Amino acid sequence: GPHQGGKLRQGTACLSTLPGVSAGNGCGHTLLTPHSGTLSSKNYPGTYPNHTMCCWRLQAPPGTSLLLAFGDVDLEPSEHCAHSSLLLADPQTGTAYGPYCRNSIPSAPLLVTNSSTVTVLFNSTSHRSGRGLLMSYATSQHPGTHYTQEHISPDPPLTMCFSVYCPAGCKDIHGDIWGNPSQGYRDTSVLCKAAVHAGVIADELGGQVTLSREKGITLYESAFANGLRSKRGSLSEKRLVFHKVCCLLSPACDDVLEVVTFNASSWWHEVDVLGQDRAWVAERATFSTTGHSWAAEPGAEVAWLDLDLGTRRNVTGIITKGSSEQHNYYVTSYHVSSSRDGKHWRPYRGSSGQEDKVFEGNADSQGEVSNAFIPPIVARYIR
């Protein structure tokens, strides 16, 4: 693009911003980590607002350099991009890239810098049109960042495994996914968003994704998994199938684990309208049970269910389902704890490690909802 590699221009007023943060009233969905991230302008992909600015300060670990992927730069054109612009600055070398707008777009979708620090500055004045800005970044430890399979090059042949790097923060970017973890995904799905849905990466961290492009199927079923709802989709020529690395080495890692015994805080002893007893005991929490399931005693302040797996196992995720259409009960959210001895419990905090993770559960009694454990839990007991 114009001025690429030129000297730093005046106007990058946010060089004092702390690393890994954004500032300004024009910032949209943003997730910045030391190794990768995603950033967008406010309202993206709707029209970005007038008279706003946002500054992102990207900081990679020492000894690495930043690679920036331009997902979408759609800023209203003006002479020298004076009305709306995107400008990238490398304060270490004094180099600037841009300004960019619709009549002056980046010359390549990937910008490889030689710096571990880059400032991204977005400005707007009065304008009528434009989706705004969507970008991602990774470090030189990773080959690139991808939103859609169109960015993968060369085009991989059918059924051959290939690998891409997905940045942190793809869960909330604009775009749809069709399919589910067991079937695979329609090839028009946003790739990295589908990877979060499939549970192969955590949105807070991003990471390397291994997948294959296989023959399409007639119908892709909708599913709710890892906080995302996929769409029901029709026939496609190809589909995306994600692989957990351990499954490439050992297919058994996706096996359903057998529960030796169930235990619960309490159970509901129901007497129905006909005066018949119905026991909602812990053993009825088995996934294959038809009819009523386990339920805690009504009014119980604390309700938990323990699963004893018999021996220490590698637990990569959980699938929950409601009782049945006849008994319309289901769990909407839950925490998970694990134990090696059944006495000392450790709450699951996920990849962020800051606070106990709350998993999104079911919205009805019929559907199944999947949630991945990234990293996996190694334990005998799950609560």
C-alpha positions as a Python dict, from the first residue, in 0.01 Angstrom:
ca = {
    (1, 'G'): (0, 0, 0),
    (2, 'P'): (101, 367, -16),
    (3, 'H'): (357, 483, 239),
    (4, 'Q'): (433, 121, 328),
    (5, 'G'): (771, 117, 493),
    (6, 'G'): (770, 497, 516),
    (7, 'K'): (864, 693, 825),
    (8, 'L'): (622, 724, 1116),
    (9, 'R'): (358, 992, 1055),
    (10, 'Q'): (219, 1231, 1311),
    (11, 'G'): (-122, 1131, 1443),
    (12, 'T'): (-37, 800, 1610),
    (13, 'A'): (-147, 955, 1937),
    (14, 'C'): (-167, 632, 2133),
    (15, 'L'): (191, 515, 2148),
    (16, 'S'): (182, 544, 2527),
    (17, 'T'): (-101, 290, 2552),
    (18, 'L'): (-8, -15, 2758),
    (19, 'P'): (77, -333, 2560),
    (20, 'G'): (-212, -566, 2483),
    (21, 'V'): (-490, -312, 2532),
    (22, 'S'): (-719, -96, 2318),
    (23, 'A'): (-831, 261, 2378),
    (24, 'G'): (-1086, 492, 2218),
    (25, 'N'): (-1457, 515, 2137),
    (26, 'G'): (-1431, 336, 1801),
    (27, 'C'): (-1322, -8, 1925),
    (28, 'G'): (-1535, -311, 1842),
    (29, 'H'): (-1488, -678, 1936),
    (30, 'T'): (-1130, -709, 2062),
    (31, 'L'): (-931, -991, 2221),
    (32, 'L'): (-556, -935, 2259),
    (33, 'T'): (-314, -1194, 2398),
    (34, 'P'): (69, -1205, 2376),
    (35, 'H'): (60, -1472, 2101),
    (36, 'S'): (-247, -1387, 1892),
    (37, 'G'): (-564, -1183, 1883),
    (38, 'T'): (-856, -1038, 1692),
    (39, 'L'): (-965, -675, 1662),
    (40, 'S'): (-1244, -491, 1483),
    (41, 'S'): (-1399, -146, 1459),
    (42, 'K'): (-1721, -64, 1642),
    (43, 'N'): (-2043, -211, 1488),
    (44, 'Y'): (-1846, -435, 1247),
    (45, 'P'): (-1972, -554, 995),
    (46, 'G'): (-2240, -284, 1021),
    (47, 'T'): (-2142, 71, 925),
    (48, 'Y'): (-1872, 211, 1153),
    (49, 'P'): (-1971, 529, 1343),
    (50, 'N'): (-1873, 888, 1263),
    (51, 'H'): (-1601, 1076, 1453),
    (52, 'T'): (-1446, 787, 1640),
    (53, 'M'): (-1099, 648, 1693),
    (54, 'C'): (-947, 333, 1834),
    (55, 'C'): (-588, 250, 1908),
    (56, 'W'): (-464, -104, 1969),
    (57, 'R'): (-112, -168, 2103),
    (58, 'L'): (4, -516, 2003),
    (59, 'Q'): (296, -668, 2193),
    (60, 'A'): (455, -1003, 2107),
    (61, 'P'): (703, -1186, 2334),
    (62, 'P'): (1068, -1069, 2309),
    (63, 'G'): (1257, -1230, 2022),
    (64, 'T'): (944, -1281, 1808),
    (65, 'S'): (782, -1057, 1548),
    (66, 'L'): (420, -983, 1462),
    (67, 'L'): (228, -1106, 1156),
    (68, 'L'): (-93, -916, 1084),
    (69, 'A'): (-380, -1050, 872),
    (70, 'F'): (-621, -803, 710),
    (71, 'G'): (-956, -981, 727),
    (72, 'D'): (-1155, -682, 598),
    (73, 'V'): (-1063, -316, 542),
    (74, 'D'): (-1372, -133, 415),
    (75, 'L'): (-1336, 237, 500),
    (76, 'E'): (-1506, 505, 289),
    (77, 'P'): (-1264, 635, 22),
    (78, 'S'): (-1116, 985, 40),
    (79, 'E'): (-806, 1160, -89),
    (80, 'H'): (-504, 1031, 107),
    (81, 'C'): (-762, 843, 325),
    (82, 'A'): (-812, 1171, 514),
    (83, 'H'): (-1173, 1100, 627),
    (84, 'S'): (-1138, 744, 753),
    (85, 'S'): (-812, 557, 781),
    (86, 'L'): (-619, 264, 917),
    (87, 'L'): (-256, 328, 1003),
    (88, 'L'): (-6, 78, 1142),
    (89, 'A'): (310, 196, 1314),
    (90, 'D'): (621, 18, 1436),
    (91, 'P'): (762, 239, 1712),
    (92, 'Q'): (1081, 30, 1738),
    (93, 'T'): (1196, 113, 1385),
    (94, 'G'): (987, 424, 1317),
    (95, 'T'): (820, 252, 1019),
    (96, 'A'): (457, 317, 919),
    (97, 'Y'): (219, 115, 700),
    (98, 'G'): (-75, 296, 540),
    (99, 'P'): (-287, 495, 563),
    (100, 'Y'): (-542, 248, 424),
    (101, 'C'): (-904, 298, 315),
    (102, 'R'): (-1122, 166, 29),
    (103, 'N'): (-924, 338, -250),
    (104, 'S'): (-593, 246, -87),
    (105, 'I'): (-615, -108, 46),
    (106, 'P'): (-326, -322, 177),
    (107, 'S'): (-133, -480, -112),
    (108, 'A'): (-138, -827, 50),
    (109, 'P'): (-370, -993, 306),
    (110, 'L'): (-75, -1068, 535),
    (111, 'L'): (174, -813, 667),
    (112, 'V'): (496, -959, 808),
    (113, 'T'): (674, -713, 1037),
    (114, 'N'): (1017, -736, 1192),
    (115, 'S'): (894, -597, 1520),
    (116, 'S'): (745, -732, 1844),
    (117, 'T'): (543, -411, 1896),
    (118, 'V'): (291, -261, 1652),
    (119, 'T'): (37, 16, 1706),
    (120, 'V'): (-286, -3, 1505),
    (121, 'L'): (-474, 328, 1473),
    (122, 'F'): (-826, 358, 1327),
    (123, 'N'): (-985, 702, 1272),
    (124, 'S'): (-1318, 815, 1123),
    (125, 'T'): (-1477, 1151, 1043),
    (126, 'S'): (-1819, 1204, 877),
    (127, 'H'): (-1898, 932, 623),
    (128, 'R'): (-2189, 735, 475),
    (129, 'S'): (-2074, 382, 411),
    (130, 'G'): (-1822, 117, 508),
    (131, 'R'): (-1813, -199, 718),
    (132, 'G'): (-1500, -83, 897),
    (133, 'L'): (-1214, -302, 1002),
    (134, 'L'): (-1149, -667, 1094),
    (135, 'M'): (-793, -784, 1163),
    (136, 'S'): (-608, -1060, 1342),
    (137, 'Y'): (-247, -1115, 1439),
    (138, 'A'): (-10, -1388, 1549),
    (139, 'T'): (359, -1409, 1624),
    (140, 'S'): (643, -1544, 1408),
    (141, 'Q'): (617, -1869, 1608),
    (142, 'H'): (303, -1940, 1401),
    (143, 'P'): (269, -1935, 1022),
    (144, 'G'): (-40, -1720, 992),
    (145, 'T'): (-397, -1646, 1100),
    (146, 'H'): (-711, -1742, 914),
    (147, 'Y'): (-1078, -1649, 925),
    (148, 'T'): (-1195, -1852, 627),
    (149, 'Q'): (-1055, -2135, 425),
    (150, 'E'): (-1008, -1899, 128),
    (151, 'H'): (-690, -1780, 304),
    (152, 'I'): (-543, -2133, 314),
    (153, 'S'): (-289, -2181, 40),
    (154, 'P'): (-224, -2400, -143),
    (155, 'D'): (-570, -2557, -163),
    (156, 'P'): (-537, -2893, 15),
    (157, 'P'): (-661, -3205, -164),
    (158, 'L'): (-964, -3394, -30),
    (159, 'T'): (-921, -3602, 290),
    (160, 'M'): (-566, -3481, 344),
    (161, 'C'): (-497, -3331, 687),
    (162, 'F'): (-369, -2977, 698),
    (163, 'S'): (-303, -2727, 975),
    (164, 'V'): (-379, -2358, 1026),
    (165, 'Y'): (-328, -2120, 1315),
    (166, 'C'): (-639, -1952, 1457),
    (167, 'P'): (-601, -1632, 1661),
    (168, 'A'): (-765, -1574, 1997),
    (169, 'G'): (-1106, -1406, 1984),
    (170, 'C'): (-1275, -1576, 1685),
    (171, 'K'): (-1591, -1681, 1871),
    (172, 'D'): (-1756, -1339, 1838),
    (173, 'I'): (-1646, -1232, 1491),
    (174, 'H'): (-1911, -1186, 1222),
    (175, 'G'): (-2003, -1489, 1012),
    (176, 'D'): (-2198, -1815, 1027),
    (177, 'I'): (-2115, -2180, 1082),
    (178, 'W'): (-2320, -2478, 965),
    (179, 'G'): (-2280, -2826, 1115),
    (180, 'N'): (-2155, -2980, 1437),
    (181, 'P'): (-1852, -3156, 1590),
    (182, 'S'): (-1963, -3509, 1494),
    (183, 'Q'): (-2073, -3442, 1133),
    (184, 'G'): (-1824, -3173, 1041),
    (185, 'Y'): (-1899, -2828, 901),
    (186, 'R'): (-2017, -2692, 568),
    (187, 'D'): (-1710, -2558, 386),
    (188, 'T'): (-1859, -2206, 372),
    (189, 'S'): (-1842, -2183, 754),
    (190, 'V'): (-1605, -1934, 917),
    (191, 'L'): (-1320, -2175, 986),
    (192, 'C'): (-1179, -2056, 1318),
    (193, 'K'): (-1525, -1989, 1462),
    (194, 'A'): (-1615, -2348, 1370),
    (195, 'A'): (-1298, -2466, 1547),
    (196, 'V'): (-1420, -2303, 1871),
    (197, 'H'): (-1764, -2465, 1823),
    (198, 'A'): (-1597, -2803, 1767),
    (199, 'G'): (-1400, -2764, 2089),
    (200, 'V'): (-1055, -2805, 1936),
    (201, 'I'): (-934, -2462, 2056),
    (202, 'A'): (-1030, -2228, 2340),
    (203, 'D'): (-1146, -1887, 2219),
    (204, 'E'): (-940, -1711, 2490),
    (205, 'L'): (-614, -1860, 2358),
    (206, 'G'): (-654, -1955, 1992),
    (207, 'G'): (-403, -2209, 1863),
    (208, 'Q'): (-303, -2455, 1594),
    (209, 'V'): (-594, -2639, 1431),
    (210, 'T'): (-568, -2965, 1237),
    (211, 'L'): (-847, -3048, 992),
    (212, 'S'): (-927, -3224, 670),
    (213, 'R'): (-1150, -3123, 382),
    (214, 'E'): (-1373, -3418, 299),
    (215, 'K'): (-1669, -3496, 75),
    (216, 'G'): (-1980, -3289, 156),
    (217, 'I'): (-2302, -3431, 299),
    (218, 'T'): (-2669, -3368, 220),
    (219, 'L'): (-2768, -3191, 541),
    (220, 'Y'): (-2577, -3031, 828),
    (221, 'E'): (-2761, -3034, 1161),
    (222, 'S'): (-2757, -2736, 1397),
    (223, 'A'): (-2599, -2777, 1742),
    (224, 'F'): (-2517, -2568, 2049),
    (225, 'A'): (-2160, -2628, 2166),
    (226, 'N'): (-1896, -2429, 2355),
    (227, 'G'): (-2117, -2122, 2378),
    (228, 'L'): (-2197, -2108, 2004),
    (229, 'R'): (-2509, -2202, 1804),
    (230, 'S'): (-2443, -2339, 1455),
    (231, 'K'): (-2698, -2325, 1174),
    (232, 'R'): (-2879, -2604, 991),
    (233, 'G'): (-2731, -2614, 641),
    (234, 'S'): (-2797, -2780, 308),
    (235, 'L'): (-2570, -2981, 77),
    (236, 'S'): (-2216, -2863, 14),
    (237, 'E'): (-1945, -2995, -216),
    (238, 'K'): (-1691, -3024, 67),
    (239, 'R'): (-1697, -3016, 446),
    (240, 'L'): (-1446, -2932, 717),
    (241, 'V'): (-1369, -3202, 973),
    (242, 'F'): (-1160, -3103, 1276),
    (243, 'H'): (-919, -3343, 1445),
    (244, 'K'): (-784, -3334, 1796),
    (245, 'V'): (-413, -3409, 1763),
    (246, 'C'): (-436, -3703, 2005),
    (247, 'C'): (-706, -3857, 1786),
    (248, 'L'): (-474, -3859, 1488),
    (249, 'L'): (-241, -4076, 1696),
    (250, 'S'): (-505, -4265, 1893),
    (251, 'P'): (-868, -4272, 1773),
    (252, 'A'): (-975, -4389, 2122),
    (253, 'C'): (-944, -4039, 2264),
    (254, 'D'): (-1301, -3956, 2156),
    (255, 'D'): (-1449, -4264, 2323),
    (256, 'V'): (-1737, -4218, 2566),
    (257, 'L'): (-1600, -4287, 2914),
    (258, 'E'): (-1783, -4542, 3126),
    (259, 'V'): (-1911, -4424, 3465),
    (260, 'V'): (-1873, -4690, 3736),
    (261, 'T'): (-2098, -4521, 3996),
    (262, 'F'): (-2308, -4205, 4028),
    (263, 'N'): (-2352, -4011, 4351),
    (264, 'A'): (-2552, -3693, 4417),
    (265, 'S'): (-2614, -3425, 4678),
    (266, 'S'): (-2980, -3529, 4694),
    (267, 'W'): (-3255, -3672, 4476),
    (268, 'W'): (-3617, -3593, 4411),
    (269, 'H'): (-3876, -3839, 4541),
    (270, 'E'): (-4174, -3738, 4330),
    (271, 'V'): (-4534, -3839, 4390),
    (272, 'D'): (-4729, -3767, 4071),
    (273, 'V'): (-5096, -3667, 4032),
    (274, 'L'): (-5202, -4033, 4031),
    (275, 'G'): (-5024, -4094, 4359),
    (276, 'Q'): (-4743, -4296, 4196),
    (277, 'D'): (-4386, -4273, 4322),
    (278, 'R'): (-4105, -4170, 4086),
    (279, 'A'): (-3742, -4167, 4207),
    (280, 'W'): (-3511, -3922, 4027),
    (281, 'V'): (-3201, -4096, 4166),
    (282, 'A'): (-2836, -4036, 4067),
    (283, 'E'): (-2808, -4358, 3861),
    (284, 'R'): (-3067, -4216, 3619),
    (285, 'A'): (-2811, -3954, 3509),
    (286, 'T'): (-2669, -4210, 3266),
    (287, 'F'): (-2686, -4058, 2916),
    (288, 'S'): (-2873, -4355, 2765),
    (289, 'T'): (-3157, -4339, 3019),
    (290, 'T'): (-3503, -4286, 2869),
    (291, 'G'): (-3776, -4106, 3059),
    (292, 'H'): (-3693, -3914, 3375),
    (293, 'S'): (-3331, -3844, 3473),
    (294, 'W'): (-3156, -3746, 3795),
    (295, 'A'): (-3286, -3435, 3972),
    (296, 'A'): (-3189, -3285, 4304),
    (297, 'E'): (-3449, -3245, 4576),
    (298, 'P'): (-3666, -2939, 4496),
    (299, 'G'): (-3556, -2635, 4694),
    (300, 'A'): (-3204, -2770, 4755),
    (301, 'E'): (-2961, -2478, 4784),
    (302, 'V'): (-2666, -2686, 4661),
    (303, 'A'): (-2702, -2953, 4394),
    (304, 'W'): (-2420, -3166, 4257),
    (305, 'L'): (-2371, -3493, 4070),
    (306, 'D'): (-2053, -3704, 4106),
    (307, 'L'): (-1923, -3943, 3840),
    (308, 'D'): (-1671, -4211, 3939),
    (309, 'L'): (-1478, -4324, 3630),
    (310, 'G'): (-1314, -4615, 3817),
    (311, 'T'): (-960, -4500, 3744),
    (312, 'R'): (-781, -4180, 3642),
    (313, 'R'): (-888, -4085, 3291),
    (314, 'N'): (-823, -3807, 3040),
    (315, 'V'): (-1157, -3621, 3013),
    (316, 'T'): (-1180, -3395, 2706),
    (317, 'G'): (-1540, -3275, 2730),
    (318, 'I'): (-1896, -3323, 2847),
    (319, 'I'): (-2233, -3361, 2672),
    (320, 'T'): (-2555, -3278, 2858),
    (321, 'K'): (-2920, -3345, 2776),
    (322, 'G'): (-3253, -3283, 2951),
    (323, 'S'): (-3487, -3549, 3092),
    (324, 'S'): (-3718, -3599, 2794),
    (325, 'E'): (-4012, -3430, 2627),
    (326, 'Q'): (-4245, -3601, 2876),
    (327, 'H'): (-4046, -3473, 3174),
    (328, 'N'): (-3944, -3127, 3057),
    (329, 'Y'): (-3646, -3052, 3285),
    (330, 'Y'): (-3291, -2950, 3196),
    (331, 'V'): (-2983, -2774, 3339),
    (332, 'T'): (-2908, -2430, 3194),
    (333, 'S'): (-2559, -2379, 3341),
    (334, 'Y'): (-2312, -2556, 3567),
    (335, 'H'): (-1961, -2564, 3714),
    (336, 'V'): (-1725, -2863, 3697),
    (337, 'S'): (-1484, -2989, 3964),
    (338, 'S'): (-1250, -3288, 3962),
    (339, 'S'): (-1084, -3507, 4223),
    (340, 'R'): (-828, -3786, 4231),
    (341, 'D'): (-951, -3933, 4561),
    (342, 'G'): (-1317, -3829, 4585),
    (343, 'K'): (-1246, -3608, 4887),
    (344, 'H'): (-1040, -3309, 4772),
    (345, 'W'): (-1206, -3121, 4484),
    (346, 'R'): (-1050, -2881, 4238),
    (347, 'P'): (-1273, -2638, 4043),
    (348, 'Y'): (-1223, -2628, 3666),
    (349, 'R'): (-1106, -2287, 3548),
    (350, 'G'): (-1037, -2348, 3180),
    (351, 'S'): (-759, -2187, 2981),
    (352, 'S'): (-785, -1843, 3145),
    (353, 'G'): (-721, -1985, 3494),
    (354, 'Q'): (-861, -1675, 3667),
    (355, 'E'): (-1204, -1787, 3794),
    (356, 'D'): (-1424, -2096, 3799),
    (357, 'K'): (-1562, -2155, 3449),
    (358, 'V'): (-1940, -2146, 3407),
    (359, 'F'): (-2051, -2380, 3127),
    (360, 'E'): (-2359, -2296, 2921),
    (361, 'G'): (-2602, -2587, 2938),
    (362, 'N'): (-2931, -2668, 2770),
    (363, 'A'): (-3217, -2448, 2652),
    (364, 'D'): (-3468, -2734, 2617),
    (365, 'S'): (-3510, -3096, 2725),
    (366, 'Q'): (-3447, -3253, 2382),
    (367, 'G'): (-3119, -3118, 2245),
    (368, 'E'): (-2766, -3224, 2331),
    (369, 'V'): (-2510, -2958, 2425),
    (370, 'S'): (-2133, -3017, 2407),
    (371, 'N'): (-1864, -2836, 2604),
    (372, 'A'): (-1492, -2906, 2564),
    (373, 'F'): (-1236, -2908, 2844),
    (374, 'I'): (-934, -2714, 2716),
    (375, 'P'): (-702, -2818, 2873),
    (376, 'P'): (-842, -3168, 2947),
    (377, 'I'): (-915, -3286, 3301),
    (378, 'V'): (-709, -3579, 3433),
    (379, 'A'): (-901, -3731, 3724),
    (380, 'R'): (-1102, -4028, 3848),
    (381, 'Y'): (-1393, -3826, 3986),
    (382, 'I'): (-1591, -3551, 3810),
    (383, 'R'): (-1848, -3336, 3991),
}
